[in-house]
Amino acid sequence: MTRTGPLVLLVEDEAHMRRFLRASLTAHGYRLVETATAAEAMRQAKAYNPDLVILDLGLPDRPGGEVIRALREWSAAPIVVISARGQEQDKIDALDGGADDYLTKPFGTGELLARLRVALRRAERVGQEAETTLSMGDVSIDFTKRVVTVSGREVHLTPIEYKLLAALGRNAGMVLTHRQLLEQVWGPTYVDQTQYLRVYMAQLRHKIEADPARPRHLVTEPGVGYRLRVDSDDASRGPIKET
Amino acid sequence: MVDHGQPSGARPKGEGPVVAAARDANSIEGVVVAVLCVVLATLIGRGLPGQQRLADVVMVYLLGVVVVSLRYGYLPSLTCAIASVLCFDFFFVPPHYTFAVDDPGHLVTFGVMLVVASVISGLTQRVREHAERSRLFAEESREARLRMEREQIRSALLSSVSHDLRTPLAVVTGAASTLLDERIPPSVRRELTDTILEEAESLERRLQNLLDMTRLEGGALQVRRQWQPLEEVIGTALRRADKALAARDVTVSLPPDLRMVPIDASLVEQVFVNLLENAARYTPEGTPIRISARDVGDAVEVAVDDRGPGVPETEAASIFEKFHRARSDVSGAGLGLAICRGIVAAHGGRIWVEPSADGGASFRFTLPIVGEAPTVEDDEVTT
């Protein structure tokens, strides 16, 4: 069995962080290119055309946002950013600017691997036909019939509730910022009306979550947005599909 | 003033222009009062029965000098003394209504009057200065005491912090260095790795607490209020406290029509996390925890109830103080509840603990509802 895992460009200035990331990523079948600066990252990205970029937002030479913008000019490779706690605005800017997901330091490798898998899976689907159904645990969404069932029973959702769930479902496993969700569901003039999002999210949870105060599917990313959690995110699995 | 050794009119060193201006204004007021006193003394002297015995009149004038010098400085007192002598001469010493004097003996009276007046004003001046000095001294010693207390708090913080951070760090170092030993069997390796992970996570939590406390104390805390459904905040807090709560049964019961609250979600989340972790730490393993909330008119009151030993009434207030630790055998710097109090206060609410109806402690706090919640129209009447 020959394995040529996805190529990851790791941009991180802390040597110790790189060491542990290298250890866990290579152990899970990823190939790795490492750099410590933004300038070097741009060169490496052009030279290697990686399948995924892990980018620390606290680089010494340039703000992470610039790197994301520059990358997005020519590359669609998923970008997962790493940031410190309390940098919520940086995360939001990075996500709205084209990053696909984020991790807050300190994080465990399980979390990291799950994020990478989700990001790669979605990148793979780009260009392919959109999936018609999505199921996670007891909840399933049929995108063609616009029907949502919980434990096999159909749940009545309002048009907005459905649009909200579908937006998250199409990006299953990934974080969507408040702004992205408001824009997709309500339209560009509503991007600052986060209370709409909160109210409808609460309604949606009451309809599809067994315990709305402890959501299993519709997860809040504090200060950033929401994520539809996919149950199959098993931390121990590698990026390579079994067959 | 003379015993200050300062030329009159000169301002004491280091005295700001504001203080000096206040003194000048005070001096002008003093002179005015001095003139009024002299006028009053003259009138009283004129009104005295029995064709005015001069000695009585002198006494009345001296009384004026005393009054002025008790309240004002040297210049007003001197003004009062001289004006008194002049008026005394003019109105009372024959021949009246002229400054001329018949009896040269009266010149002695004037002299004695001036001397007595300046002695009196000198004495009262000294009394006033003495009072001022002791006031200053009291102020200084109060400041010194405050400084000392702050210093004590800082060193208590330092020692508590270094202990609090060193303990998990020592475990991490020990476990990691043990892992370097190749003879360690795999099962123990796994255990040590788990230990390192747990301790590192607790280190992160403690650092976060410390940072929060510093921000609260330094006034750097920004409260970014947004209208939030409490349920979502409780949800994120439960997820963060998941590990600490282990397999505990946590019930959340919120009224279905509970209003949104204008809060900083990340801060209030921290209050819940601290209260939950506290409950997990101080109550027997496996005992349930209950989170509830109710509308109390101008605020929403939140309660976190446990079934632990409860908080003795004597500790109900001090438990929210910094560095207060209910039990020395439970680790922690004693910052968690102080942070809760700080955050709740920053929202204009209050936090307290009372006995829970189920036995145990009930930690409660209010989140005031300020302003009008935005309306979110339904997109459909759900049936």
Interface residues (C-beta under 8 A of the other chain):
Chain A: R85 E88 P106 G108 H156 T158 P159 I160 Q193 T194 Q195 Y196 R198 V199 Y200 M201 A202 R205 D211 P212 A213 R214 P215 V219 T220 P222 G223
Chain B: L197 A200 E201 E204 Q208 Q226 W227 Q228 P229 E231 E232 I234 G235 T236 L238 R239 V252 L254 M260 A265 S266 E269 I291 A373 P374 V376 D378 D379 E380 T382 T383
